[in-house]
Amino acid sequence: MKRYLVFSGNSYYASGGWLDFKKDFTATKAAIEFANSLHEEDGLSWVHVVDSKTLQIIAYVDGSFCGNTQGSYLKYENALKLTKE
């Protein structure tokens, strides 16, 4: 398994745990680009990028803010920010 793990889904489904796992990556940039595409192109309401070495969520999109016209991209403290550029 590669270091960066991407999980995603829709808010209205029960927690899926590993069933929400989408793909793993060796580079943070590739993981975040994929996470952005899941949210923007596939319409998934939440996405988490997890560092498997530190077991921390390093970036996320929270489905509860998806209707925000300013962008639904948020960040955890010390996390990389997912941004629309």
C-alpha positions as CSV (number, residue, x, y, z in Angstrom):
1,M,0.0,0.0,0.0
2,K,1.2,3.5,-0.9
3,R,1.5,6.3,1.7
4,Y,-1.4,8.5,0.9
5,L,-4.9,7.0,0.9
6,V,-8.0,8.6,-0.5
7,F,-11.4,7.9,0.9
8,S,-14.7,9.4,-0.3
9,G,-18.4,9.1,-0.4
10,N,-21.7,10.8,-0.1
11,S,-23.1,12.2,3.2
12,Y,-26.3,10.3,3.1
13,Y,-24.6,6.9,3.2
14,A,-23.7,5.2,6.5
15,S,-20.0,5.1,7.4
16,G,-18.3,2.7,5.0
17,G,-14.9,2.5,6.5
18,W,-12.5,0.7,4.1
19,L,-15.4,0.4,1.7
20,D,-15.0,4.1,1.1
21,F,-11.4,3.6,0.1
22,K,-10.8,4.8,-3.5
23,K,-7.1,4.8,-4.3
24,D,-3.6,5.1,-2.9
25,F,-0.7,7.3,-4.0
26,T,3.0,7.9,-3.3
27,A,2.8,11.7,-3.7
28,T,0.5,14.1,-1.9
29,K,0.0,16.2,-5.0
30,A,-1.4,13.3,-6.9
31,A,-3.6,12.3,-4.0
32,I,-5.0,15.8,-3.7
33,E,-5.6,16.1,-7.4
34,F,-7.5,12.8,-7.4
35,A,-9.5,14.0,-4.3
36,N,-10.5,17.2,-6.0
37,S,-11.6,15.3,-9.1
38,L,-13.8,13.0,-7.0
39,H,-15.5,16.0,-5.5
40,E,-15.7,18.2,-8.5
41,E,-16.2,15.7,-11.4
42,D,-17.9,12.7,-9.7
43,G,-19.9,14.8,-7.3
44,L,-18.9,13.0,-4.1
45,S,-19.8,15.1,-1.1
46,W,-16.8,14.3,1.1
47,V,-13.2,13.3,0.5
48,H,-10.4,12.6,3.0
49,V,-6.7,12.2,2.1
50,V,-4.9,10.2,4.9
51,D,-1.2,9.9,5.5
52,S,-0.8,6.2,6.4
53,K,2.5,6.8,8.2
54,T,1.1,9.5,10.6
55,L,-2.5,8.2,10.5
56,Q,-3.7,11.8,10.1
57,I,-6.1,13.3,7.6
58,I,-4.0,15.7,5.7
59,A,-6.7,17.2,3.5
60,Y,-10.4,17.0,3.2
61,V,-13.6,18.2,1.7
62,D,-16.5,18.1,4.1
63,G,-19.9,17.3,2.6
64,S,-21.8,19.5,5.0
65,F,-20.4,22.6,3.2
66,C,-20.9,21.5,-0.4
67,G,-23.6,24.1,-1.0
68,N,-21.2,26.9,-0.1
69,T,-20.7,29.1,-3.2
70,Q,-17.4,30.3,-1.9
71,G,-16.1,26.8,-2.3
72,S,-16.4,23.7,-0.1
73,Y,-12.7,23.3,0.5
74,L,-11.7,23.1,4.1
75,K,-8.6,22.0,6.0
76,Y,-7.7,20.4,9.3
77,E,-5.2,22.2,11.5
78,N,-1.8,21.4,9.9
79,A,-3.4,19.9,6.9
80,L,-2.9,20.7,3.2
81,K,-5.7,22.8,1.9
82,L,-7.7,21.6,-1.0
83,T,-8.4,24.7,-3.1
84,K,-10.0,25.7,-6.3
85,E,-7.5,27.4,-8.5
